[in-house]
Amino acid sequence: MTQQMNLYHGNTLIGTIASIATDDEIEWNGIITFTPEGESYRHVFDFLAKEDSNDGSELPFEETFLDDWFLEDEPGMMQEIAIPTINYDEFEISWQQ
């Protein structure tokens, strides 16, 4: 695994991930440094982090935020992932490959 990756939503660079680790080669985690554009996604991740976010209530953001997530580990080498989980207060990110 590379030392650092970039997280994208579509063509928008959300941040750079470092301290990448895994216990099982399925779920990965790391520490993310956000771009200014990435900071604007906080409302999405804060909502998804709530325990009751899966209660069937309407999303407080466009559904397009749920798709089109990519990791770039080398320039031009993109891998699509599901929307990651991000704890903005701790700068922690986790995702599945």
N, C-alpha and C positions, 0 to 999 in steps of 0.2 A: 504494500500500500504506500502511496506517496505521502510525503510529509505534510502537504497542504493541498486543499481543494477549494474551488470556487463554487458557490451555490447560486444557481440562476432560477428565476421564474420567467419562463419565456426567454426574452433577450435582456432582461433586467438582472444585473448583478446584485444579489442580495448581500453577500458577504464572503469572507474567506474563512475556511475552517482549518484549524490546526489541532495538535494533540489528539489525532485520530486514533481510536482504539476500538476493539471488539472482543467479545468473549466467545462468540459462536459463529463468526463469519456471516451471520444473517443480519443482526442489528449492530449498527455502528454508532459511535458518538464522538463528539469533539467539542472544541471551544470555537465559537464564531465571533468574528469581528465584522460588524455591519457597515455597509456603505450608507450614505445618506438615504438612498432609495430603499435600502433594506429596513431602515428605521420606520419607514412609512407602512410596513407590513405588520407592525406590532399588534394592531387590533385583531388581525386574523389569528395570529398565534396565541394571543391572550385568550380569545374566545375558544379556540380548539383545546387549550390546556385545561379549561374548566371541566370538572367532573360531569356536569350536567349538559355538556355541549351536544351529546348524542341523544337528547331526550325528544328529538323530532321537531324542535322549535325551528323557526325560520332563521336562516343564516343572516347575520348583520353585515354581510359583504357579498359581493358578486360570486357566483359559483365558479367563475373562471379562476379564482384564487386557488382552488383545490387541485387543478391540473397543470401540466406543463412545467414540472420541476425537474431540474437537471443538476448533476455534479460534473465539474470539469477538473480532471486530475492532471491533464497535460493540455497545452493549448490545442483547441479543436477536438479534443477527445471527450465527448459528452456522453453521459449515461443518465437515462431517465430514471427517476425515482418517484415514489409517492410523496405527497406533501410531508415534510419532516416535522418533528416536534421540536419547538424551541422554547427555552426558558430565558426570556429576555433579562431577567434580574441576575441570573447566574452566567449568562452568555453560553449556555449549554445547548447543544443540538444533538438529536438522535434521528436516525433514518434506517430504513431497511433497503437492502439491495435486491 
